[in-house]
């Protein structure tokens, strides 16, 4: 019979048993031991237990060298960590954290055995990130004391801990574990029981889409990873992250998520199954999406899929002068980038006044760079001199590359491309900076679709390194080669992608943002908890709601509608909450209110 839980029955969580001493279990044990807890490490493998001790010795020795621990403190930490191979060693624990493989059978076996071993008041925590905490609790003789405690890898470094309650969990158990997480220097987020919880629930859908994108041969693994690092500021690309997590682990998490959601975005991409069953599980096996120097190595080595550097490519066309059409932030930023790289730039707008205003904006940007010591006053003056403002697109008659950065409206862009067609000389390359519209539709507005290509810069253009280079089925090889050469000269990183909605970055980013909105809409988690989870657990520079408010909710909704229309996947349908906010005029920072409220400037 389960023991009733009362405020007085909980003892301080001073002794903690960690079951499963793999990378995560060892990391959790280190966090606990360094925070003054007595840690009982349990693993059925003596070798694994010994390896955990060795790992703790090595990490604490590094801490001493870096003067983060004294030698005496190190000895104290090591003395608080004892290892065993029998579950019976958990008998004296106040809290047990199991970090065994993601398998109901294994975890249920552990929990049933613990019922006969631990004291009635002991709290049992599972470290699962994919399986149902409720199901594990229901199999225990003390379901009110079972909860989830999801650390992130590497546990000593990552601040986030998700504290997962089932419908059976007693609030006092949650409070005790939450207090412990805070004492460990972590930031706990309270979540309900559903596969993936908050961080992995959002992360794994995104990783799955990246795997599917690669499997469809839409873009190379290197370009997908570079696009998400450079375009979104993420610490790792999605395919490299899948290799780090383990392709088999990712597949298990996604299977559990799909079983609950039936959302096709969570249905594991077939390539995850193929790699898993072939034993190509990522870094731990030495090969996954990438090949590694050895098992458990982080060093990527060349394989048959690695692009050849300096390989003979199609010769490009000569580009000396560039025309930029538009007068907004993106147009002036792109003009600045080309002028800094030494190109003669014609900056054309619908009126001379607008063009002059855009050049003045560039002048202010260059002045800020001088003030910050990033360039000399002479270099700034020379850059500005290379920009010629014009009130008519007729000024593009001699440019080698004409690039539009006007409103994201297909009709406006098509009219502009028809003008380019009439004005620009034969052989000039015509480029669009669209982030969501079909490039081929712009190409078809001209008599020379073979000369049209997409160059999707990211905002702010002077700072962001990424350019998505978008070929249509009609784009000539030498046009593509020229644009890649130009990207190198303006010190940008080009990634190749085909002409479909969202290209790489938006096609992966916006479904993730949409899923975050759905979590709030379903009252699963708060804005603040979701933002904290993705920054602390995923290393994201901004949480999804911070980013949505910066991008603009109207812009986000437009992109999500384009993705839904193109791919016809129900899971991509914009969240109703987003549509309601846009309809109410709550568009983010630019209106003073979006998901959050902002002080009016």
MARDO-311805 format. One record per residue (C-alpha): residue in three letters; x, y, z. Coordinates in steps of 0.05 Angstrom, whole numbers, plus 5000, padded with zeros to 4 digits. Layout:
N
alaXYZ
...
# end
This chain:
601
unk500050005000
unk502750694981
unk504851135039
unk500951795044
unk505252395028
unk505152965079
unk509353585090
unk512853255149
unk514552595113
unk519752905066
unk526852895092
unk531953355060
unk534653044996
unk541652935022
unk543152244994
unk541652124920
unk542251484881
unk543551544806
unk541850914767
unk545350854700
unk552351144695
unk552851314622
unk554652024600
unk548352334628
unk548251934693
unk555552094706
unk554352824693
unk548452854741
unk552652484794
unk558053014786
unk553153584794
unk550353274858
unk557053094889
unk559753794875
unk553554084910
unk555153694973
unk550353104964
unk552252394980
unk551752034913
unk550551294904
unk552251114832
unk549150454807
unk550450094741
unk549849364724
unk556549414688
unk562749444733
unk566649734676
unk561550294667
unk561650454741
unk569250474740
unk569050934679
unk564351404716
unk569351464773
unk574951594723
unk570752124688
unk569352474754
unk576752454773
unk578552764706
unk573253314708
unk574853514779
unk582353514763
unk580854004706
unk576854434755
unk582854464802
unk587454664744
unk582555214726
unk582255424799
unk574855274804
unk576054764859
unk581454694912
unk585054024919
unk581453914985
unk574654064953
unk576253574898
unk577853024949
unk571353174984
unk567353114919
unk570652454902
unk569352184972
unk561952324964
unk561351894902
unk560951144912
unk559150634859
unk555449964862
unk552649444814
unk546649254855
unk540149654862
unk540049474936
unk545250024946
unk539550524937
unk536350315003
unk538650935040
unk537251444985
unk532552034996
unk531852114921
unk533151614865
unk534451864794
unk534351324740
unk537951484675
unk537450804641
unk536250694566
unk529750964536
unk525850324543
unk519350214582
unk521449494598
unk528049704628
unk525350294667
unk519249924693
unk523749354716
unk527949864755
unk521950204786
unk518649554808
unk525149314840
unk525949984876
unk519049904909
unk521949334951
unk528549694965
unk527650424982
unk524350745043
unk516950935038
unk518651685036
unk523851644981
unk522352034917
unk523451664851
unk525352074790
unk526051844718
unk530852204671
unk526852014609
unk525852534555
unk521152114513
unk517051614554
unk510851724595
unk512251904668
unk505051734684
unk505751034656
unk512050914697
unk508651204759
unk502450764750
unk506950144753
unk509950374819
unk507250214888
unk508250954904
unk505751344843
unk505051994883
unk512651994894
unk514551874820
unk516252464775
unk520852654718
unk527353014727
unk530153174658
unk537253434657
unk540653654593
unk547353424565
unk552653594589
unk549253614657
unk554754004693
unk554454564642
unk547054604622
unk542755024669
unk535854764651
unk532354204689
unk525154024670
unk521153784731
unk515653344703
unk509253204742
unk504252654725
unk496952704746
unk498952244804
unk504952644830
unk504252974898
unk505853734898
unk510553644958
unk514953164918
unk515253674861
unk516954234911
unk522553824943
unk525753654876
unk524954364851
unk528454634913
unk534054134901
unk534854354829
unk535555084852
unk540754874904
unk544654524848
unk545055184812
unk540054974759
unk533955334732
unk527954864740
unk521854914694
unk515454574715
unk512154184658
unk506653664649
unk507552964623
unk507852914548
unk513352644504
unk519153114495
unk516553584549
unk518154304528
unk525254334502
unk525653664467
unk518353724446
unk520354324404
unk527454114388
unk526153414360
unk520753634311
unk525854124282
unk531353604280
unk526553114246
unk524853634192
unk532353754180
unk533553004172
unk527752964122
unk530453564084
unk537253224078
unk534052564059
unk530152914002
unk536953163976
unk534353873980
unk540954114010
unk547453814033
unk548653644106
unk554054184109
unk549354714080
unk543554534125
unk547954574187
unk551455214165
unk544755544148
unk541855424218
unk548255634254
unk549356264213
unk542056444199
unk539456324270
unk545556364314
unk544855654338
unk550855324372
unk550454704327
unk547154514262
unk541354014267
unk544853424234
unk551153494276
unk546553544337
unk542952904317
unk549752554314
unk551452824384
unk544752614414
unk544851944379
unk540751794317
unk537551194352
unk535651624413
unk532552154368
unk528551614332
unk525951344400
unk523852044423
unk520352194357
unk516651524358
unk513951694427
unk512052394405
unk508552144343
unk504751604382
unk501652164423
unk500952734373
unk499752364307
unk502952984277
unk506752814213
unk512253304234
unk513852804290
unk513652174247
unk521051984246
unk524352114178
unk525851444146
unk533351604144
unk533351584221
unk530950864219
unk535850684164
unk541850974200
unk539750674267
unk538749974240
unk545450014204
unk548850184270
unk550650884245
unk548051224308
unk552551844308
unk558652034347
unk558151444395
unk558950954337
unk563851384297
unk558951504240
unk552051794231
unk550352374186
unk557752534188
unk563852084197
unk568352164259
unk575552014275
unk573451454323
unk567551244366
unk565651794416
unk570152294379
unk567852994362
unk572753054305
unk569253014237
unk573352694182
unk572652714107
unk568152184075
unk565052054007
unk559852604018
unk564753154039
unk564953713986
unk571653793951
unk574954453967
unk577454833907
unk574354343859
unk573854593787
unk567254943780
unk563655263722
unk567055933706
unk562956523729
unk561357193696
unk565057833712
unk561658273764
unk564458973775
unk558159383789
unk551759213827
unk544859523826
unk540659473889
unk533259633882
unk529659873944
unk530260393999
unk528759994063
unk533259704116
unk534959074076
unk536459464012
unk541059954046
unk544459394085
unk545858994022
unk548459613986
unk553159744045
unk555759034042
unk557459073967
unk560559763972
unk564959544031
unk567458973987
unk569659463933
unk563859413884
unk560960033850
unk553760053874
unk547660393844
unk542260453898
unk535660583862
unk528860723892
unk522160993867
unk524461703879
unk531062083885
unk529062283956
unk528161563978
unk534761363947
unk538461933982
unk535161754048
unk537561034040
unk544661274026
unk544361724088
unk542361114129
unk548560754103
unk552761364122
unk550261314194
unk551660564195
unk558760684171
unk559761234222
unk557760744278
unk562960254251
unk568260804253
unk566260994325
unk566960264346
unk573760204313
unk571559704261
unk573760124202
unk577660764190
unk574261424172
unk577861394104
unk575060694090
unk568060924109
unk568561534063
unk571061094006
unk565360604017
unk560161154015
unk563261453952
unk562160793916
unk554560843926
unk550761243874
unk543461393891
unk538361403835
unk530961563830
unk529861103770
unk531560383753
unk534260633685
unk540760733724
unk541559973723
unk543259973648
unk550659813659
unk550559393723
unk553058673721
unk548558443778
unk541658743792
unk538758543859
unk531858723886
unk530258823960
unk523159103956
unk516658903990
unk515258153998
unk509558183947
unk509957753885
unk506358243839
unk510958813859
unk517158373848
unk514658123781
unk513558833757
unk520559013779
unk523558413743
unk519958613679
unk523259293688
unk530058963699
unk528958573635
unk528059213595
unk533559623628
unk539259143644
unk544458963592
unk544758253562
unk548657783608
unk546958163672
unk544957723730
unk538057873760
unk537157683833
unk531557693884
unk532357723959
unk525557393972
unk525056964035
unk518656604017
unk516256733946
unk517856283885
unk524156533850
unk521856223785
unk515556673785
unk520257273784
unk524456933729
unk518256823686
unk516857573686
unk523157653643
unk525257423574
unk531657133605
unk529656663662
unk536356313657
unk539656943686
unk535156973748
unk537156703816
unk535356803890
unk540157123939
unk536757114007
unk540657564055
unk539057584129
unk537558194170
unk541758594188
unk545458454123
unk552158774144
unk552558324205
unk549357664183
unk554157194146
unk549056744112
unk546356794041
unk541656264014
unk543156183940
unk536755943906
unk537055623837
unk530855513796
unk530254953745
unk531955473692
unk538055813725
unk544455733684
unk550555403717
unk554956023705
unk549856473740
unk550056013801
unk557655993799
unk558056753794
unk553556873854
unk557656393897
unk563956763876
unk560757423893
unk558657163962
unk565856983976
unk568157683956
unk563058024001
unk565257554057
unk558657184063
unk557556434070
unk553256164012
unk548855544020
unk545455233960
unk538055063960
unk532554943911
unk526655403895
unk521455183946
unk517955554002
unk522255744062
unk528755514031
unk532955214088
unk532455684147
unk525155904146
unk522755194127
unk526054934191
unk525155544236
unk517855714228
unk514755034242
unk518755044307
unk515955734324
unk508955504306
unk509554894352
unk511755354409
unk505455764399
unk501255134401
unk504354954469
unk501955614498
unk495255554463
unk494254874496
unk496355154564
unk501954644568
unk507255154588
unk508055904595
unk511556384548
unk517056494599
unk518155764613
unk518555594538
unk523356154524
unk527655954583
unk527555224563
unk530055364492
unk535455844515
unk537955434573
unk536554734546
unk537954844472
unk543055414473
unk538655844430
unk540456594430
unk533056774437
unk526856404460
unk521456284407
unk516856834433
unk522457344438
unk524157184366
unk516957204341
unk516057904371
unk522558144339
unk520957844270
unk513758104272
unk507657674281
unk504857884214
unk511257694178
unk511357024216
unk504156884198
unk505357034125
unk511356554122
unk507456004158
unk501656084109
unk506456014050
unk509655384081
unk502755074094
unk500355234024
unk506654943992
unk507354294032
unk499854174049
unk501753874116
unk496353974170
unk501854044222
unk504354674187
unk497555034192
unk498755694230
unk496755654303
unk490056014314
unk493056424371
unk497956734321
unk492356904273
unk488257214329
unk494057654352
unk495357894281
unk487958044271
unk488058454335
unk494058864310
unk498858574361
unk504758484315
unk510558474364
unk515658994383
unk513959454325
unk506959564352
unk508759534426
unk505058884437
unk505658174410
unk506257574455
unk508958064507
unk507958804518
unk513559304505
unk514760024527
unk512960504471
unk518860884444
# end
